[in-house]
Amino acid sequence: MSSEKKRPLSFCIELNSRDHIKRVSLPEGSGDRLVIEGILGELEAMKLIEDIMLEIRGAHGVLRLGMTREELEKTLRRRR
């Protein structure tokens, strides 16, 4: 097991309209599961911004993950 400390994966979701939100489930307690579900639309682009953020752009919005190129490549290698 590696001794390097893993940083938490951050994210941001931007949608062009509330019409593209399918479901938001906000729990009452802090231990309950939060669900955000929506429609990004047809894939327009996917890129790494400054090697620190993966951006997935759809016709209806953008999903950004705070993930470095190294973390992305390592994750993809693990999945093969």
C-alpha contacts under 8 A as a table, 3 or more apart, distances in Angstrom:
res1	aa1	res2	aa2	distance
9	L	65	L	6.91
9	L	66	G	5.79
9	L	67	M	6.66
10	S	65	L	5.72
10	S	66	G	4.88
10	S	67	M	7.72
11	F	63	L	7.23
11	F	64	R	5.40
11	F	65	L	4.42
11	F	66	G	5.96
12	C	63	L	5.85
12	C	64	R	5.09
12	C	65	L	6.66
13	I	61	G	7.47
13	I	62	V	5.87
13	I	63	L	4.66
13	I	64	R	6.44
14	E	61	G	5.36
14	E	62	V	5.18
14	E	63	L	6.53
15	L	18	R	7.17
15	L	20	H	6.74
15	L	21	I	7.80
15	L	40	L	7.16
15	L	60	H	5.84
15	L	61	G	4.14
15	L	62	V	6.49
16	N	20	H	7.49
16	N	60	H	5.46
16	N	61	G	5.51
17	S	20	H	5.80
17	S	21	I	7.73
17	S	60	H	7.54
18	R	21	I	5.42
19	D	22	K	7.77
20	H	38	G	5.53
20	H	39	I	5.19
20	H	40	L	7.32
20	H	60	H	6.95
21	I	24	V	7.52
21	I	36	I	7.96
21	I	37	E	6.22
21	I	38	G	4.18
21	I	39	I	6.43
22	K	37	E	5.37
22	K	38	G	4.64
22	K	39	I	7.14
23	R	35	V	7.30
23	R	36	I	5.92
23	R	37	E	4.98
23	R	38	G	6.60
24	V	34	L	7.67
24	V	35	V	5.59
24	V	36	I	4.63
24	V	37	E	6.28
25	S	34	L	5.64
25	S	35	V	4.99
25	S	36	I	6.58
26	L	33	R	7.83
26	L	34	L	5.46
26	L	35	V	7.05
27	P	30	S	7.23
27	P	32	D	5.49
27	P	33	R	6.45
27	P	34	L	6.11
28	E	32	D	7.13
29	G	32	D	5.53
39	I	60	H	6.85
39	I	61	G	7.86
40	L	43	L	7.58
40	L	57	R	7.37
40	L	58	G	4.83
40	L	59	A	6.21
40	L	60	H	4.78
40	L	61	G	5.02
40	L	62	V	6.69
40	L	63	L	7.93
41	G	58	G	5.03
41	G	59	A	4.78
41	G	60	H	5.13
41	G	61	G	7.34
42	E	58	G	5.27
42	E	59	A	5.36
42	E	60	H	7.81
43	L	46	M	7.90
43	L	56	I	7.60
43	L	57	R	6.23
43	L	58	G	4.45
43	L	59	A	6.61
44	E	56	I	7.95
44	E	57	R	5.55
44	E	58	G	5.04
44	E	59	A	6.41
45	A	55	E	7.94
45	A	56	I	6.07
45	A	57	R	5.10
45	A	58	G	6.94
46	M	54	L	7.28
46	M	55	E	5.60
46	M	56	I	4.51
46	M	57	R	6.09
47	K	54	L	5.84
47	K	55	E	5.40
47	K	56	I	6.79
48	L	51	D	5.40
48	L	52	I	6.80
48	L	53	M	5.46
48	L	54	L	4.52
48	L	55	E	6.09
48	L	68	T	7.96
48	L	69	R	7.17
49	I	52	I	6.04
49	I	53	M	5.13
49	I	54	L	6.33
49	I	55	E	7.00
50	E	53	M	6.92
51	D	54	L	7.87
51	D	67	M	7.89
51	D	68	T	5.32
51	D	69	R	5.27
52	I	66	G	6.14
52	I	67	M	5.37
52	I	68	T	4.13
52	I	69	R	6.59
53	M	64	R	6.52
53	M	65	L	5.56
53	M	66	G	4.53
53	M	67	M	4.94
53	M	68	T	6.02
54	L	64	R	5.63
54	L	65	L	5.14
54	L	66	G	6.49
54	L	67	M	5.99
54	L	68	T	7.53
55	E	62	V	6.92
55	E	63	L	5.89
55	E	64	R	4.50
55	E	65	L	6.54
56	I	62	V	5.74
56	I	63	L	5.18
56	I	64	R	6.31
57	R	61	G	6.14
57	R	62	V	4.48
57	R	63	L	6.48
58	G	61	G	5.27
58	G	62	V	5.99
67	M	71	E	6.12
67	M	72	L	6.53
68	T	71	E	5.17
68	T	72	L	6.25
69	R	72	L	5.12
69	R	73	E	6.11
70	E	73	E	5.20
70	E	74	K	6.03
71	E	74	K	5.12
71	E	75	T	6.10
72	L	75	T	5.18
72	L	76	L	6.17
73	E	76	L	5.10
73	E	77	R	6.10
74	K	77	R	5.20
74	K	78	R	6.25
75	T	78	R	5.15
75	T	79	R	6.46
76	L	79	R	5.21
76	L	80	R	6.76
77	R	80	R	5.53
